[in-house]
Amino acid sequence: NYQQAQILSQDVEISAQRVEAYEDLMLQLEAGERELERDVEFLPSSDRMAERRSAGEGLVRPELAVLLAYAKRAIFTALLDSDLPDSPYLAGDLRRYFPAKIVERFGHLLDDHPLRRELVATIVSNDVVNSQGITFVSRMVTETGASVPDVVRAYRIARDVTGAVERWSDVEALDGKIDPDIQNELMSGVDWLVETTSRWYLVHATGRGLDEAVDDARESFGELSDVIDQIGPEAWREQHEHLTRRLEAEGVPARLARRHAFQAELVHGPDIITVSHATGRTVLEVARAFFLLGERLQLDWLEKQIEEMPSGSRWHRWALQSMEDDLFTLRRSLAEAVLEECTGLPIDEAVEKFLESRDEAFTRFTRFMRSLSVDGVGDLARLTVALRQIRSLIG
């Protein structure tokens, strides 16, 4: 009940920005065995949704509450038709569902429970909607073409790899202690980390077992998270320290404020871990390469421009998301090239040697970025050219 109320409050705040996503979800629910009848549930029609979008209005809390229930039911049905409820990794969810005394006395019988699959599907569908919002799964399905079970599998991997449950719990413990808007900022930061990491696993780990994917990355991600504030260049660290100080002034505990301030940088975590495992370099070394390249090639600046660029339509938003995904992939490719070509060198020296070996291309790129910073990114065409310039450095 706490989580449902919490996610409804978060959806109320962002509903005006996601009118298209709610409309897409309602269309999907209407098409899927005609589960939803808008007039019966007093939900706005497509025409009314278009009017709200033009007026900058979203859905109200009672409407969102109805959609939340329908979204869970649709995900539950899709999961039952898949093999996800049979994953041994989710046996722990089933055990936590029952009282401790039941598990203690009859835990050996739980796998034979006649409603085991239904219980697991219910637990998991509730979890993904309560954690990530009403339209998370439907948006991912629409944007990537993935199936509902694949989206939920990717979410669960991301949730457990990033340690999101602990992160959410730490924020929830601040109820009544800090400004609700600050608390929502902290909670949304964790949600964003889980969503972006889910997208990565949806693309790069389709078909992998939950236990294999989580066990492969959880420890490395935790190691990276513990030292992320020490890895980047000085100017980069100072920007994040400023946010830390602002949150502490609002009453956020120092550890939590610091973790939130550097949390967004963990978006590169899955790529860093993958490169680390492939090259034999430590997670910290690879992370250092990622952030040095981000500074020297102004990749961080480009990412910020993409994030701040307004998206007038869903197609424009999807195009920007694709650009960001491509930029992340290029950073990973650059780091791989640096480590492959400069084996054994300290990371700072390796990055410098790599750029020196491409002096002509690097000079052209620097000149281009100087011009872009003066003229502004402006549109997708300039971003496309920027990505091509970065790609030329990989060779």
ZABA-119143 format. One record per residue (C-alpha): residue number from 1; x negated, y, z; residue in three letters. Coordinates in pm, 1 decimal. Layout:
// residues N
   resi       east      north         up   resn
    NUM          X          Y          Z    ALA
...
***
This chain:
// residues 395
   resi       east      north         up   resn
      1        0.0        0.0        0.0    ASN
      2     -286.3      236.3       81.9    TYR
      3     -455.2      172.3     -252.1    GLN
      4     -130.9      210.5     -447.6    GLN
      5      -58.4      545.2     -285.2    ALA
      6     -416.1      652.2     -346.1    GLN
      7     -423.8      562.5     -714.7    ILE
      8      -83.7      724.5     -770.9    LEU
      9     -221.5     1047.7     -627.1    SER
     10     -521.1     1025.9     -858.7    GLN
     11     -298.6      956.7    -1160.0    ASP
     12      -77.2     1253.4    -1071.9    VAL
     13     -385.5     1476.0    -1085.2    GLU
     14     -495.6     1358.0    -1431.3    ILE
     15     -164.2     1270.0    -1595.1    SER
     16     -146.3     1591.5    -1797.3    ALA
     17     -482.0     1503.4    -1955.4    GLN
     18     -372.4     1148.9    -2039.8    ARG
     19      -23.3     1192.4    -2179.5    VAL
     20     -123.7      995.7    -2490.4    GLU
     21     -251.8      708.0    -2278.2    ALA
     22       77.9      680.7    -2086.5    TYR
     23      270.9      699.8    -2413.0    GLU
     24       53.7      420.9    -2559.9    ASP
     25      114.7      208.2    -2250.9    LEU
     26      491.8      255.3    -2272.7    MET
     27      488.1      165.3    -2642.0    LEU
     28      290.8     -150.2    -2563.0    GLN
     29      532.3     -243.1    -2285.6    LEU
     30      830.4     -185.6    -2513.9    GLU
     31      675.8     -399.8    -2786.9    ALA
     32      565.2     -684.9    -2557.2    GLY
     33      881.3     -894.1    -2526.5    GLU
     34     1065.0     -563.3    -2473.0    ARG
     35      968.6     -560.2    -2106.6    GLU
     36     1030.8     -188.9    -2067.2    LEU
     37     1350.8        5.1    -2141.9    GLU
     38     1272.4      368.8    -2086.0    ARG
     39     1629.5      491.6    -2050.2    ASP
     40     1702.8      227.3    -1785.2    VAL
     41     1393.9      330.7    -1586.8    GLU
     42     1451.2      704.4    -1642.7    PHE
     43     1118.7      740.0    -1820.8    LEU
     44     1065.2     1011.1    -2085.0    PRO
     45     1114.1      923.8    -2451.9    SER
     46      838.0      957.8    -2709.6    SER
     47      980.0     1294.3    -2817.4    ASP
     48      987.8     1415.3    -2459.8    ARG
     49      629.7     1294.3    -2407.3    MET
     50      522.9     1497.3    -2712.5    ALA
     51      690.3     1803.3    -2561.6    GLU
     52      511.8     1750.0    -2232.0    ARG
     53      180.6     1717.2    -2407.9    ARG
     54      237.4     2047.0    -2590.5    SER
     55      333.6     2213.1    -2264.2    ALA
     56       32.6     2067.9    -2079.7    GLY
     57      258.3     1864.3    -1851.5    GLU
     58      211.1     1507.0    -1735.5    GLY
     59      422.2     1246.6    -1561.1    LEU
     60      560.0     1294.6    -1210.9    VAL
     61      491.7     1058.8     -923.1    ARG
     62      816.3      852.5     -942.1    PRO
     63      760.1      793.6    -1314.4    GLU
     64      403.0      687.2    -1251.2    LEU
     65      517.0      451.6     -975.4    ALA
     66      744.1      274.2    -1223.2    VAL
     67      468.3      248.7    -1481.5    LEU
     68      225.0      116.8    -1220.9    LEU
     69      456.4     -177.6    -1150.2    ALA
     70      504.7     -252.7    -1519.5    TYR
     71      131.9     -228.3    -1591.2    ALA
     72       55.9     -482.4    -1317.5    LYS
     73      322.2     -718.1    -1446.1    ARG
     74      190.8     -700.5    -1803.6    ALA
     75     -167.9     -767.7    -1691.5    ILE
     76      -51.1    -1055.7    -1470.8    PHE
     77      125.1    -1219.5    -1765.7    THR
     78     -178.3    -1180.6    -1991.7    ALA
     79     -410.2    -1327.0    -1727.9    LEU
     80     -188.8    -1632.1    -1678.5    LEU
     81     -224.2    -1706.7    -2049.1    ASP
     82     -604.3    -1697.2    -2020.7    SER
     83     -870.6    -1898.4    -1842.0    ASP
     84     -972.1    -1613.7    -1611.3    LEU
     85     -766.2    -1736.2    -1311.2    PRO
     86     -959.6    -2064.5    -1333.7    ASP
     87    -1297.6    -1896.3    -1278.3    SER
     88    -1473.5    -2045.3     -974.1    PRO
     89    -1599.7    -1694.1     -897.1    TYR
     90    -1246.1    -1585.4     -805.5    LEU
     91    -1199.8    -1863.5     -551.4    ALA
     92    -1323.3    -1618.1     -288.9    GLY
     93    -1033.7    -1383.6     -372.8    ASP
     94     -789.9    -1666.4     -310.0    LEU
     95     -948.3    -1748.5       25.6    ARG
     96     -932.2    -1384.0      135.5    ARG
     97     -562.7    -1377.1       44.9    TYR
     98     -472.3    -1623.1      322.0    PHE
     99     -501.4    -1564.6      698.8    PRO
    100     -833.6    -1672.5      846.3    ALA
    101     -675.6    -1955.3     1047.1    LYS
    102     -519.3    -2103.1      734.5    ILE
    103     -853.0    -2095.2      553.6    VAL
    104    -1027.7    -2244.1      854.9    GLU
    105     -790.0    -2540.2      880.0    ARG
    106     -682.3    -2592.7      519.3    PHE
    107     -949.1    -2422.9      308.0    GLY
    108    -1034.1    -2754.2      140.4    HIS
    109     -679.9    -2768.2        0.0    LEU
    110     -663.2    -2419.8     -152.2    LEU
    111     -789.8    -2528.2     -494.3    ASP
    112     -491.7    -2765.4     -511.0    ASP
    113     -235.3    -2499.8     -422.0    HIS
    114       48.3    -2529.9     -679.8    PRO
    115       53.1    -2150.3     -726.9    LEU
    116     -323.4    -2102.2     -726.3    ARG
    117     -340.6    -1952.6    -1077.0    ARG
    118      -42.9    -1725.7    -1013.3    GLU
    119     -191.5    -1602.9     -687.4    LEU
    120     -529.8    -1528.8     -844.2    VAL
    121     -366.6    -1350.1    -1139.9    ALA
    122     -159.0    -1139.8     -898.8    THR
    123     -457.9    -1048.1     -682.1    ILE
    124     -675.6     -955.2     -980.0    VAL
    125     -407.9     -756.5    -1166.3    SER
    126     -326.6     -561.2     -848.9    ASN
    127     -695.2     -492.5     -792.2    ASP
    128     -774.0     -354.2    -1137.2    VAL
    129     -471.9     -119.2    -1144.7    VAL
    130     -506.5       -3.4     -782.1    ASN
    131     -875.9       63.8     -838.2    SER
    132     -894.7      210.5    -1188.4    GLN
    133     -553.1      348.6    -1259.3    GLY
    134     -237.3      272.3    -1449.7    ILE
    135     -376.1      310.3    -1802.9    THR
    136     -729.4      174.9    -1754.7    PHE
    137     -666.1     -166.8    -1910.1    VAL
    138     -436.6      -42.1    -2187.4    SER
    139     -682.9      235.4    -2278.8    ARG
    140     -970.4      -10.6    -2300.7    MET
    141     -760.3     -245.2    -2513.7    VAL
    142     -662.9       38.0    -2749.6    THR
    143    -1011.0      190.3    -2772.5    GLU
    144    -1214.1     -129.7    -2811.1    THR
    145     -972.3     -385.0    -2952.9    GLY
    146    -1059.9     -622.9    -2667.7    ALA
    147     -804.1     -848.9    -2503.8    SER
    148     -654.7     -778.0    -2161.7    VAL
    149     -838.9    -1071.4    -1995.2    PRO
    150    -1170.2     -954.4    -2142.8    ASP
    151    -1114.6     -602.9    -2008.7    VAL
    152    -1028.2     -736.9    -1663.7    VAL
    153    -1333.0     -968.7    -1669.4    ARG
    154    -1559.6     -675.0    -1761.5    ALA
    155    -1403.9     -465.4    -1484.1    TYR
    156    -1462.8     -733.3    -1224.2    ARG
    157    -1827.4     -772.1    -1326.2    ILE
    158    -1876.2     -394.7    -1313.7    ALA
    159    -1701.0     -365.9     -977.6    ARG
    160    -1921.9     -624.2     -813.0    ASP
    161    -2249.1     -533.5     -984.9    VAL
    162    -2217.8     -168.1     -882.4    THR
    163    -2111.3     -248.2     -526.2    GLY
    164    -1799.6      -39.5     -582.8    ALA
    165    -1597.6     -198.1     -301.7    VAL
    166    -1843.4      -66.2      -43.9    GLU
    167    -1859.4      270.6     -220.2    ARG
    168    -1478.2      302.9     -216.4    TRP
    169    -1460.4      195.2      148.6    SER
    170    -1713.3      459.9      249.8    ASP
    171    -1501.5      729.0       83.4    VAL
    172    -1176.4      596.9      230.9    GLU
    173    -1334.0      613.9      578.7    ALA
    174    -1338.9      993.7      538.8    LEU
    175     -956.8     1020.3      550.0    ASP
    176     -862.2     1325.8      755.8    GLY
    177    -1227.3     1423.9      803.0    LYS
    178    -1296.3     1623.5      485.2    ILE
    179    -1098.5     1825.5      232.4    ASP
    180     -876.6     1589.9       25.5    PRO
    181    -1002.2     1751.0     -296.8    ASP
    182    -1362.0     1667.9     -201.7    ILE
    183    -1258.2     1315.0     -110.5    GLN
    184    -1087.3     1278.6     -447.9    ASN
    185    -1406.0     1402.0     -616.6    GLU
    186    -1604.0     1130.7     -439.6    LEU
    187    -1349.5      860.7     -522.2    MET
    188    -1328.3      964.9     -886.9    SER
    189    -1707.3      944.5     -908.5    GLY
    190    -1699.9      576.9     -811.1    VAL
    191    -1410.0      512.2    -1050.8    ASP
    192    -1607.2      670.8    -1334.1    TRP
    193    -1912.2      457.0    -1260.1    LEU
    194    -1700.2      141.5    -1266.0    VAL
    195    -1523.3      242.4    -1588.6    GLU
    196    -1842.3      322.8    -1779.0    THR
    197    -2010.4        6.0    -1651.9    THR
    198    -1699.8     -193.9    -1747.0    SER
    199    -1723.4      -56.0    -2098.6    ARG
    200    -2087.0     -169.2    -2117.5    TRP
    201    -2004.9     -522.8    -2007.7    TYR
    202    -1707.7     -533.7    -2241.0    LEU
    203    -1941.1     -469.0    -2533.0    VAL
    204    -2253.6     -655.2    -2423.6    HIS
    205    -2133.0     -944.3    -2208.1    ALA
    206    -1818.7    -1077.2    -2373.6    THR
    207    -1768.4    -1441.6    -2285.9    GLY
    208    -2021.3    -1451.9    -2001.7    ARG
    209    -1907.3    -1614.6    -1679.9    GLY
    210    -1830.7    -1387.1    -1389.7    LEU
    211    -2077.6    -1552.7    -1155.0    ASP
    212    -2359.4    -1552.2    -1410.9    GLU
    213    -2315.3    -1187.0    -1509.2    ALA
    214    -2282.8    -1060.1    -1151.9    VAL
    215    -2569.5    -1266.6    -1012.4    ASP
    216    -2792.9    -1153.7    -1298.3    ASP
    217    -2760.9     -783.0    -1222.9    ALA
    218    -2623.2     -713.0     -875.1    ARG
    219    -2953.7     -721.5     -686.6    GLU
    220    -3136.3     -514.7     -950.1    SER
    221    -2854.7     -259.5     -957.4    PHE
    222    -2871.2     -223.8     -580.9    GLY
    223    -3247.4     -174.8     -599.8    GLU
    224    -3204.2       92.7     -864.4    LEU
    225    -2931.2      266.9     -666.2    SER
    226    -3152.0      285.2     -356.6    ASP
    227    -3431.6      473.0     -533.5    VAL
    228    -3253.4      656.9     -815.2    ILE
    229    -3308.1      988.8     -636.7    ASP
    230    -3687.4      945.9     -656.7    GLN
    231    -3729.1      848.8    -1021.7    ILE
    232    -3650.8     1149.9    -1238.9    GLY
    233    -3861.6     1462.5    -1302.4    PRO
    234    -3871.1     1742.2    -1044.8    GLU
    235    -3627.4     1977.0    -1220.7    ALA
    236    -3383.9     1688.7    -1265.6    TRP
    237    -3403.4     1602.2     -895.8    ARG
    238    -3348.0     1961.5     -786.8    GLU
    239    -3021.3     1982.2     -983.0    GLN
    240    -2891.1     1679.0     -798.2    HIS
    241    -3019.9     1802.9     -462.9    GLU
    242    -2808.1     2114.8     -510.0    HIS
    243    -2495.2     1897.8     -536.6    LEU
    244    -2605.2     1702.3     -229.8    THR
    245    -2630.7     2021.7      -26.0    ARG
    246    -2288.4     2141.8     -145.3    ARG
    247    -2120.7     1816.9      -37.6    LEU
    248    -2295.9     1815.7      298.6    GLU
    249    -2169.2     2169.0      355.8    ALA
    250    -1817.0     2032.5      298.2    GLU
    251    -1865.4     1778.4      575.9    GLY
    252    -1965.5     1475.8      366.3    VAL
    253    -2218.3     1254.8      552.2    PRO
    254    -2571.6     1300.8      417.8    ALA
    255    -2610.6      941.8      290.9    ARG
    256    -2280.6      949.9      104.9    LEU
    257    -2340.6     1299.9      -35.2    ALA
    258    -2678.6     1196.8     -169.8    ARG
    259    -2544.8      875.1     -319.3    ARG
    260    -2266.0     1060.9     -497.3    HIS
    261    -2499.0     1332.0     -626.8    ALA
    262    -2718.0     1077.4     -807.7    PHE
    263    -2444.1      826.7     -884.6    GLN
    264    -2375.1      944.4    -1238.1    ALA
    265    -2731.0      853.9    -1339.4    GLU
    266    -2648.5      488.5    -1273.3    LEU
    267    -2454.9      487.6    -1599.0    VAL
    268    -2781.7      367.6    -1752.5    HIS
    269    -2813.8       90.2    -1494.3    GLY
    270    -2703.9     -206.3    -1710.4    PRO
    271    -2937.3     -103.0    -1994.7    ASP
    272    -3226.7      -44.9    -1752.6    ILE
    273    -3176.3     -387.8    -1597.2    ILE
    274    -3151.7     -557.5    -1936.6    THR
    275    -3475.5     -396.5    -2058.2    VAL
    276    -3644.5     -483.7    -1729.3    SER
    277    -3551.7     -849.7    -1762.0    HIS
    278    -3656.3     -858.1    -2128.1    ALA
    279    -3996.2     -689.1    -2084.0    THR
    280    -4101.1     -811.7    -1740.5    GLY
    281    -4143.0     -454.0    -1619.4    ARG
    282    -3988.9     -365.5    -1284.5    THR
    283    -3652.2     -196.0    -1270.1    VAL
    284    -3818.0      114.0    -1127.9    LEU
    285    -4071.7      135.1    -1413.2    GLU
    286    -3803.5      100.5    -1678.1    VAL
    287    -3583.8      356.9    -1503.8    ALA
    288    -3874.9      600.0    -1500.9    ARG
    289    -3913.9      552.0    -1877.1    ALA
    290    -3541.2      616.5    -1930.2    PHE
    291    -3549.3      942.3    -1738.3    PHE
    292    -3876.6     1068.5    -1883.7    LEU
    293    -3742.1     1009.7    -2234.1    LEU
    294    -3422.4     1185.8    -2131.8    GLY
    295    -3623.0     1492.2    -2031.4    GLU
    296    -3877.3     1498.6    -2315.5    ARG
    297    -3620.4     1436.6    -2589.4    LEU
    298    -3339.2     1638.7    -2427.2    GLN
    299    -3116.2     1331.4    -2423.5    LEU
    300    -2972.4     1440.2    -2087.9    ASP
    301    -2877.2     1774.3    -2240.6    TRP
    302    -2707.9     1601.7    -2535.2    LEU
    303    -2511.6     1374.2    -2303.3    GLU
    304    -2391.5     1680.0    -2112.7    LYS
    305    -2281.3     1847.8    -2436.8    GLN
    306    -2079.0     1541.8    -2532.5    ILE
    307    -1914.2     1524.9    -2190.1    GLU
    308    -1817.5     1893.4    -2201.8    GLU
    309    -1693.4     1897.5    -2561.7    MET
    310    -1312.7     1934.3    -2568.7    PRO
    311    -1119.5     1651.9    -2732.6    SER
    312     -810.3     1772.5    -2913.2    GLY
    313     -677.9     1429.2    -3002.7    SER
    314     -731.6     1066.0    -2917.9    ARG
    315     -932.0     1016.7    -3238.6    TRP
    316    -1161.3     1300.2    -3144.4    HIS
    317    -1195.4     1158.0    -2794.2    ARG
    318    -1277.3      811.6    -2931.1    TRP
    319    -1530.7      963.2    -3169.6    ALA
    320    -1701.8     1140.1    -2878.9    LEU
    321    -1702.3      816.3    -2679.9    GLN
    322    -1866.7      639.4    -2974.5    SER
    323    -2127.1      915.0    -2993.7    MET
    324    -2203.3      876.2    -2624.7    GLU
    325    -2230.3      497.5    -2659.4    ASP
    326    -2470.0      544.3    -2952.8    ASP
    327    -2678.5      790.3    -2751.6    LEU
    328    -2704.1      541.9    -2462.7    PHE
    329    -2809.1      269.2    -2707.1    THR
    330    -3073.1      492.9    -2863.0    LEU
    331    -3222.6      571.6    -2522.5    ARG
    332    -3244.4      200.2    -2452.8    ARG
    333    -3405.5      134.8    -2792.8    SER
    334    -3658.6      410.9    -2731.0    LEU
    335    -3749.3      267.2    -2390.2    ALA
    336    -3789.9      -78.6    -2541.4    GLU
    337    -4016.4       63.6    -2812.3    ALA
    338    -4228.7      250.1    -2556.5    VAL
    339    -4279.1      -60.8    -2343.7    LEU
    340    -4346.1     -284.1    -2642.5    GLU
    341    -4601.3      -56.9    -2807.0    GLU
    342    -4777.3       58.2    -2489.6    CYS
    343    -4802.1     -265.6    -2294.9    THR
    344    -4980.4     -239.9    -1963.1    GLY
    345    -5000.3      139.1    -1945.0    LEU
    346    -4844.3      331.6    -1656.9    PRO
    347    -4501.1      454.8    -1762.7    ILE
    348    -4585.9      824.8    -1781.9    ASP
    349    -4888.8      750.9    -2001.6    GLU
    350    -4690.1      507.7    -2213.6    ALA
    351    -4423.1      767.2    -2292.7    VAL
    352    -4684.5     1029.2    -2383.5    GLU
    353    -4877.3      787.0    -2603.9    LYS
    354    -4557.1      681.1    -2778.6    PHE
    355    -4464.3     1041.3    -2861.4    LEU
    356    -4820.0     1124.7    -2969.9    GLU
    357    -4814.3      832.6    -3213.1    SER
    358    -4512.5      995.1    -3376.0    ARG
    359    -4643.8     1348.4    -3367.0    ASP
    360    -4494.9     1458.4    -3699.2    GLU
    361    -4150.9     1312.3    -3632.5    ALA
    362    -4157.9     1441.7    -3274.4    PHE
    363    -4246.9     1793.3    -3394.6    THR
    364    -3957.1     1788.8    -3642.8    ARG
    365    -3724.7     1662.7    -3373.6    PHE
    366    -3835.5     1931.2    -3125.9    THR
    367    -3778.8     2199.5    -3388.2    ARG
    368    -3433.4     2059.9    -3464.0    PHE
    369    -3334.2     2049.0    -3096.5    MET
    370    -3452.4     2406.4    -3046.4    ARG
    371    -3227.1     2514.5    -3330.5    SER
    372    -2937.7     2307.6    -3195.6    LEU
    373    -2969.9     2460.5    -2849.0    SER
    374    -2949.6     2808.9    -3003.8    VAL
    375    -2659.2     2735.7    -3240.9    ASP
    376    -2475.0     2504.9    -3001.8    GLY
    377    -2350.7     2153.6    -3066.3    VAL
    378    -2006.7     2271.1    -3167.5    GLY
    379    -1879.0     1971.6    -3359.7    ASP
    380    -1926.9     1603.2    -3435.3    LEU
    381    -2125.9     1676.4    -3751.7    ALA
    382    -2412.7     1828.6    -3555.1    ARG
    383    -2403.8     1542.5    -3307.6    LEU
    384    -2429.2     1296.9    -3595.2    THR
    385    -2739.2     1472.4    -3726.4    VAL
    386    -2887.1     1482.0    -3375.2    ALA
    387    -2845.2     1105.2    -3336.1    LEU
    388    -3011.1     1050.4    -3673.3    ARG
    389    -3306.1     1264.6    -3566.0    GLN
    390    -3345.9     1059.2    -3248.7    ILE
    391    -3324.6      735.8    -3446.5    ARG
    392    -3611.8      851.6    -3667.3    SER
    393    -3843.0      843.7    -3363.6    LEU
    394    -3792.4      471.6    -3313.9    ILE
    395    -3925.3      382.6    -3656.0    GLY
***
